[in-house]
Amino acid sequence: MFGLFNKRSVTVVGLDISSSSVKLLELSQNGDRYRVESYAVASLPPNAVVEKNINEVDGVAEAVRKAIELSKTKIKNASVAVAGSAVITKVIQMDGSLNDDQMESQIALEADQYIPYPLDEVAIDFEVQNITEDNEDQVDVLLAACRRENVDLRVDALDMAGMVAKIVDVEAYAMERAFGLVSSQMDHDDQTTVAIVDIGATMTTLSVLTGGKTVYTREQLFGGKQLTEEIQRRYGLSADEAGIAKKQGGLPDDYESEVLDPFKDAVVQQVTRSLQFFFSSSQYNDVDYIVLSGGVASMTGLGDLVQDKLGTPTIVSNPFANMTIAPKVNAMALSNDAPSLMIACGLALRSFV
């Protein structure tokens, strides 16, 4: 069992390993309020992680070490996530009188009915959801399975960096958890449908939530790296120079009209296309809100542009809006990075839920 539904109360830092960086976040709780104790973002070597698969464990471990050093966290336990596309989930019915150990034994015996991979290649976990609707003697059990190498590579990278992977979560569930902090910024009820569009360096993930629960998720290849590459091509810069210029400015006068604005239009097209995929494969034909997250979401004016083009209320995610911040944390840097820290925040919240 790979710790996805680990309920033991243990303090962890959230460690989001994306395709371009490692993001570390440490939270504490006082009453019903959270506080950001430390955070850091450390760049990954090129191609260390490709399409959410770890290619170079050493490179990831080094980035994790750098994030620990920058954040100055003292916590050694971490919560990490695998991509939703790497996980198979299925709801099964089981005898409600069984305890967790008995369920685990029975699932291990019967798992080959539900999992299309050899059982020695997968990590499995489960969580009891509720009593089965038409049979009070049974319970619905959420079964999750992931190729073991996806889990092991993350565990190994953390181990090499001096951390312990206490929890291996799924990105979609971490995003759902972090959305609970953002939802207070909008009018919503149990019927509200929200599309979270997470635009990272190379991947865009659409998660659709109804009543705060994920009903759909889809990943597509598109991200901020395309803007970096266009800056490189047009202005003859290295990848590092283009990345710095993208964040800090100093590019020629035609940058905004010739490069940035077309990229923003491409983002709008990507959001539109992602939603069309969702509408065509579900009973939904509209969403009530769009939430932008990921590194690209912090671009000035992007939220307004998406809202204007699609006609749907759009906000840029900030899970820290109602949190206090420790003195050692750079509040402005945290604010700028907030949209890209949703998954790290959802992972850090595993300390409390």
WOTA-V117037 format. One record per residue. RES is the residue in one small letter. PSI is psi in whole degrees, -180 to 180 (* if undefined). D_CENTER is the distance of its C-alpha to the mean C-alpha in Angstrom with 2 decimals. Layout:
res	psi	d_center
RES	PSI	D_CENTER
RES	PSI	D_CENTER
This chain:
res	psi	d_center
m	131	21.32
f	15	18.07
g	10	17.02
l	-43	14.23
f	28	16.34
n	120	18.00
k	-3	19.70
r	136	21.67
s	108	21.45
v	138	20.44
t	125	19.19
v	155	16.15
v	148	14.23
g	129	10.46
l	106	10.01
d	113	7.05
i	102	9.09
s	-168	8.55
s	-18	11.73
s	-18	13.46
s	167	12.68
v	128	11.81
k	125	10.61
l	135	12.36
l	131	12.72
e	125	15.57
l	153	16.47
s	169	19.78
q	135	21.20
n	108	24.64
g	-128	25.73
d	15	23.19
r	145	21.76
y	159	19.10
r	135	19.79
v	112	17.90
e	-38	19.91
s	156	18.49
y	160	15.78
a	153	15.87
v	125	14.47
a	131	16.31
s	147	16.78
l	150	16.77
p	152	19.95
p	135	20.11
n	13	19.11
a	-36	18.00
v	123	14.79
v	122	15.46
e	44	13.32
k	12	10.82
n	131	14.03
i	122	15.58
n	-38	19.05
e	100	20.39
v	-40	19.79
d	-45	22.14
g	-40	20.33
v	-44	16.98
a	-41	19.11
e	-40	20.87
a	-38	17.82
v	-44	16.73
r	-43	20.38
k	-41	20.38
a	-40	17.41
i	-45	19.34
e	-45	22.47
l	-38	21.23
s	-24	19.71
k	24	22.78
t	148	20.98
k	-6	23.30
i	134	20.89
k	-15	20.83
n	141	18.55
a	155	14.82
s	124	11.86
v	171	9.71
a	151	7.58
v	157	8.86
a	147	7.92
g	-33	9.10
s	-16	12.06
a	-2	13.18
v	136	13.74
i	130	16.75
t	147	17.10
k	139	20.50
v	124	22.36
i	162	25.74
q	137	28.67
m	162	30.24
d	122	33.22
g	-14	32.36
s	-8	34.83
l	143	32.95
n	177	31.29
d	-42	27.98
d	-40	29.94
q	-41	31.98
m	-43	29.02
e	-43	27.40
s	-43	30.74
q	-41	31.16
i	-41	27.70
a	-37	28.42
l	-35	31.74
e	0	30.54
a	-30	27.11
d	-15	28.71
q	-27	29.35
y	-21	25.69
i	123	24.07
p	24	25.25
y	156	25.05
p	135	27.50
l	-24	26.59
d	-4	27.07
e	-2	24.17
v	150	21.53
a	135	19.89
i	146	20.15
d	167	19.24
f	161	20.24
e	131	20.30
v	128	23.23
q	-65	22.34
n	178	25.75
i	138	29.35
t	136	29.93
e	-44	31.26
d	13	34.52
n	103	35.20
e	-15	35.17
d	-9	35.79
q	160	32.47
v	150	28.83
d	131	25.75
v	125	23.53
l	119	19.97
l	132	20.04
a	136	17.09
a	143	17.94
c	142	16.40
r	131	18.56
r	-33	19.58
e	-32	19.35
n	-38	15.53
v	-48	15.63
d	-39	18.72
l	-38	17.62
r	-42	14.81
v	-43	17.44
d	-43	20.02
a	-42	18.24
l	-40	17.71
d	-43	21.28
m	-27	22.69
a	2	21.19
g	17	22.79
m	163	19.83
v	123	19.56
a	93	16.53
k	-33	17.35
i	132	14.38
v	113	12.36
d	-175	9.72
v	135	7.86
e	-40	4.17
a	-38	6.11
y	-36	7.91
a	-41	5.75
m	-42	5.03
e	-42	8.71
r	-44	9.79
a	-31	8.89
f	-29	10.53
g	-27	13.54
l	-24	14.11
v	-27	14.08
s	-24	16.20
s	-13	19.24
q	7	19.44
m	157	20.53
d	121	23.25
h	160	21.92
d	-167	23.19
d	-15	22.53
q	-4	23.18
t	132	20.96
t	124	18.68
v	131	15.71
a	117	13.86
i	118	10.49
v	107	10.57
d	108	7.78
i	104	10.27
g	-156	9.74
a	-41	12.82
t	-13	13.53
m	139	11.16
t	127	10.66
t	124	8.70
l	124	10.60
s	127	9.88
v	127	13.22
l	137	13.99
t	125	17.62
g	30	18.80
g	2	15.32
k	139	14.70
t	126	12.72
v	-10	15.56
y	141	14.21
t	142	11.43
r	138	12.40
e	141	11.50
q	148	14.13
l	105	15.34
f	137	15.53
g	-175	14.43
g	-19	15.95
k	-29	17.72
q	-35	20.17
l	-44	21.29
t	-44	21.78
e	-36	23.81
e	-37	25.90
i	-45	26.70
q	-50	27.77
r	-46	29.90
r	-36	31.55
y	7	32.32
g	39	32.85
l	160	30.31
s	168	28.50
a	-43	24.73
d	-44	24.57
e	-41	27.03
a	-41	25.24
g	-42	21.90
i	-45	23.87
a	-36	25.90
k	-39	22.96
k	-38	21.76
q	-12	25.24
g	-167	27.53
g	11	31.00
l	163	30.88
p	165	33.96
d	-28	34.87
d	0	33.97
y	-49	30.28
e	-49	29.16
s	-35	31.28
e	-26	31.15
v	-54	27.62
l	-49	25.20
d	-44	26.40
p	-35	26.31
f	-42	22.71
k	-40	21.80
d	-38	23.80
a	-36	21.88
v	-46	18.58
v	-43	20.45
q	-38	21.67
q	-43	18.27
v	-46	17.06
t	-46	20.44
r	-42	20.28
s	-43	16.90
l	-37	18.40
q	-39	21.64
f	-44	20.15
f	-49	18.79
f	-38	22.21
s	-17	24.17
s	15	22.57
s	178	22.62
q	0	25.16
y	147	23.42
n	13	24.87
d	158	23.28
v	153	20.40
d	-32	21.25
y	153	18.56
i	130	16.11
v	123	13.29
l	132	12.27
s	179	9.28
g	166	8.57
g	-37	11.65
v	-28	13.96
a	-22	13.71
s	1	15.81
m	133	18.73
t	127	21.77
g	-2	22.73
l	-42	19.93
g	-44	19.16
d	-39	22.93
l	-46	23.38
v	-44	20.94
q	-44	22.64
d	-42	26.07
k	-36	25.61
l	-16	23.99
g	20	25.74
t	133	22.76
p	128	21.89
t	133	18.89
i	154	17.20
v	128	14.95
s	139	12.38
n	92	13.58
p	-9	12.51
f	7	15.41
a	-35	18.13
n	18	19.92
m	156	19.39
t	164	22.08
i	131	21.64
a	148	23.51
p	-32	26.28
k	-9	25.00
v	132	21.77
n	104	22.28
a	-38	21.59
m	-43	21.84
a	-41	19.45
l	-43	16.87
s	-43	17.52
n	-37	17.15
d	-9	13.82
a	-46	12.47
p	-28	10.63
s	-2	8.68
l	14	8.00
m	-47	6.11
i	-42	3.32
a	-38	6.72
c	-45	8.58
g	-34	7.46
l	-40	8.33
a	-31	11.40
l	-14	12.48
r	-12	13.33
s	-24	16.43
f	-15	17.75
v	*	16.74
